Amino acid sequence: MKVTFLGTGTSQGVPVIGCTCEVCRSVDYRDKRLRVSVHLQVEGKSFIIDSGPDFRQQVLRERIRTLDALIFTHEHKDHTAGLDDIRAYNFSQNKDMPLYGEERVLEQLKREFAYIFSGIQYPGIPRVQLHPITETPFEIDGVLFRPIRVKHYKLPVLGYRVGDFTYITDANHIPEEEMDKIRGSKVVVLNALRQEPHISHFSLQEAVDLLTDLAPERGYLTHISHLLGPHREVEPTLPEFIRLAYDGLQFEV
C-alpha cells in the first residue's frame, strides 16, 4: 500500500488567514498545511479519506488521475467541503462516485449539497452512490476497511484500519476496545493539534503517549495547527519512531 498525505492541517489550514506568527510566516514547505486528507493506493485501487475544501488542489498536486471511492470520517466542513470536485472523476471515469460514510454523515451531505440529490438533475452536477456504513468492517472492490470508533469531544467519528495501516483524525478519546483494533498496525496516524490540551483534539503529548502505548513501527502526526510550532523545531523532540506528517509525504506500508 502506498500512502500520500494530501493535507495535514487543521480546519483553518496553515498559514492561518491574517496571522503573523512564526509558523504562519515560515518558508519551510513542511509548515504549509492544507486541510487534512489522505490518499491510499492499495491492490490497484485508489481511495481518498475525506474531501476538504482543498480537495481539487490536492489531487492536482499529486496527479491522482483515478479515484475508486471517497470515504468520510465525519461531517465537519473541513472534511467534506470539496465534494463537488469529484465531478472531474465522473467525467473521466464515466461512472458515479461511491461515497462511504455513516448514515448521519451522508444525511449531512444531502443537506450541504442539496443540488446533487434534488429531483432536478442539472447537467454536470456530481454523480454519486451512497453507501451507509457502521462500525462493522466493509469491503470496497475487495479491499477491507475496519472502522475505528473514536470521539471528537461529543461527536462520534470513524478512523480506519486498512491492512497494517491505521488512520485517525479529529479525536480526543479512543476507548480501550477500539485501541485493541489498532494494535498490531505497522503504521498509525494520529491527530495532534497543538502543544496545549484541547476540548476535541489530542495535544502533542497526548498523541505521543498513545502512540507509545500502541507501539507501531512508525507513527505519524497530522491535523496540525500553527500553534504546534515550526516543523523543524518540533520533530526533533519526538521519539524516533514518531514523525510529523507534512503535505505530500509518501510512504509504503
Disulfide bonds with the S-S distance in Angstrom:
none
